[in-house]
């Protein structure tokens, strides 16, 4: 199993260099970047440069990208330079990026990456620093940190700023995990004053620190690698389908469910999670499930499971496989949620957008304060038939998928789990 995963990863990695770079949105529906402020920014950009010029400039910037050496900061610079050739006074790059998202030239994840990079470069620094506000860490830490900072410029030669800063941050924190941001502030000033780094490098470091660049989990390079691997291993049946469910903000977060997925999980983890739902679907769509009991004379007792027993067996296996994911070496103890599994399955095309949207539209079933049967009544009312719920697929995967959501989000188990007349 592990060898197969490694080999699939190797072939997917080899495919990264094949074909042109294309960041077109192929999964997301309505964007979270569609509010009034975003529309105003788009309007300002279009007033300075024709809308088609923005698209052509971005396509030109895409053509210059090399897989494995992509950098969101360089993309922004390239895009800005191309648009300034059209209008030397152009100064609305944020609006141009948002317009690209509006036209589906990029998705929300790429939009977030480019906007985050733009925010860092546009950050205003108030210099010089007041020496009374600077607090260096212990002398041994300062000595080691300055050596790492000195090598930062070399890292920038072969890495994007976000990747180079992340490496530097990790190196410094290894010296003392208790270091705070104000310690880094003082270290960067110390490095500049001792001529360890140039002023331009100091500005990059300080802007990165102020914007907590080390917390950004998804670089443009990493994003492209993940998507390319997923599309190579799981070619989309319909690249034109879009889902509003995955582009809706995740609970208590400012990012979408799909952004959360791509930022928190590797391509391999996404494929493993999607495979869990693939197995679930196969079990739910199976026309028959049996238990075979062998005696010492090789006689066989066959117990055929009833429809709801088959459903409950599928749920138990789902729970088991979700628990095993958290124990898997590749997940390092992280336990994915059921929504993570659904979004992963849609990402690779196992669940079509139509099915995902239909389940997502029943908001009542996502209420964690309701019991199983209170949620199940939603489907009873919606489909006007108890039989539709009682009978699993092949009569319909959507009702069963909704029941799975109900099972996984119910506050407590339903009262029928101890019924002696059913096996599961």
Secondary structure, 3 states (H helix, E strand, C coil): CHHHHHHHHHHHHHHHHCCCCCCCCCCECCCCCCCHHHHHHHHHHHHHCCHHHHHHHHHHHHHCCCCCCCCHHHHHHHHHHHHHHHCCCCCCHHHHHHHHHHCCCCCHHHHHHHHHHHHHHCCCCCCCCCHHHCCCCCHHHHHHHHHHHHCHHHHHHHCCHHHHHHHHHHHHHHHCCCCCHHHHHHHHHHHHHCCCCCHHHHHHHHHHHHCCHHHCCCCHHHHHHHHHHHHHHCCCCCCCCCECCCCCECCCCCCEHHHHHHHHCCHHHHHHHHHHHHHHHHHHHCCCCEEEEECCCCCEEEEECCHHHHHHHHHHHHHHHHHHHHHCHHHCCCCCCHHHHHHHHHHCCCCCHHHHHHHHCCHHHHCCCCCHHHHHHHHHHHHCCHHHHHCCCCCCHHHHHHHHHHHHHCCCCCHHHHCCCCCC
